[in-house]
C-alpha cells in the first residue's frame, strides 16, 4: 500500500491583504516565522531524510495566500520545490491561497513549476457570512477562481469552515453542496475556534459570538463529511492540526477544539450506521464485519459505539469488505 507524506512549508499570513476575523496563523500553526525560499532546502532535506524513499511525497505551502505574492517571489519558492519534483524526489506540489488571488498569469506560472493542487479558502459560500468574517471576496469570485483552476488542469481544493458568525447549520450544508457542485476534488472542514488576538475574540468577549459546542461541531462535521464522501470529494482534514498552542490552551480562547476531532467525527458516522442496524435488531446480538481501515472508527473513539450497545455488538475486521460497507451477522 502506498504511503503518503506531506512536507509542509509554512508561510503564516504571507501576502494576506488583512487578517480575516477568526485568523491568527501564528497561533494556529504554532509557527512564528515565515519560511524563506533559501531556507526550504534544509527543511525539505530534513523531512526527506526521515521519509521512506518509496513514499508518495507532497511539498505543500500552507498558512498564507501564496498567490498574493508577486510572481517573482512565488517563483523563488516554486523553483526550490520544482528541483525536487523534477528529480522525482517528491511527487506533488500543493498550495493554498485566496480565491481573489487567482488569475491566468498566476495559474500559468504555477503550471510552469509543476504545481498539481491548488486549494482555495472558500470558508463559506454565502455572501453575507463572507462579508461578516471580513474575507474581502464574494461567492462569485470563488466560483470564477474554481473554474479557472480546473480549466488549467489543477486539482481543485475548496476549504470550508463551520460555526462561522452569522452562519447556520443549513448554511454550512449549503456551502458543502456548492463545493460539490463546483467539482472540487478535495476539501478540508475546519470548525471555527476563537483564537487569541483576533477580532473574533473581542466579539466573543462582548457576548456577540458563541462558538459551536463540541457536540454540535462533531454532529455537523459528520453530516458534511458523509455528503462529501458520497460525492467523491476527498476530505483531507477535519479539525485544525493540534499545534502546541492549541494543545496547551495558550492560543485558544473558546470553541470546539479536540485533539482527536477527526476520530470523533468518524465515530459519529459509524454510530449513525450502527444505530440503524440496532433499530432492526432490538433485542439481538450482532457481529459487525468492517474493513480493517474502519475498525477503530466503527468501534468508536474510546470504544464509544461498543459501549453504547453494552456487549450486544461485536466487531471484526474483514479484508474483503470495502471501506464504507459492513456486513452484519446475527450471533444469537
Ligand atoms: S484566513 Fe487565510 S486569507 Fe485570511 S488572514 Fe488567515 S491565512 Fe490570510
Boltz pocket constraint, residues with backbone or C-beta under 6 A from the ligand:
constraints:
  - pocket:
      binder: B
      contacts: [[A, 13], [A, 16], [A, 17], [A, 18], [A, 19], [A, 20], [A, 23], [A, 24], [A, 25], [A, 63], [A, 64], [A, 65], [A, 98], [A, 121]]
      max_distance: 6.0
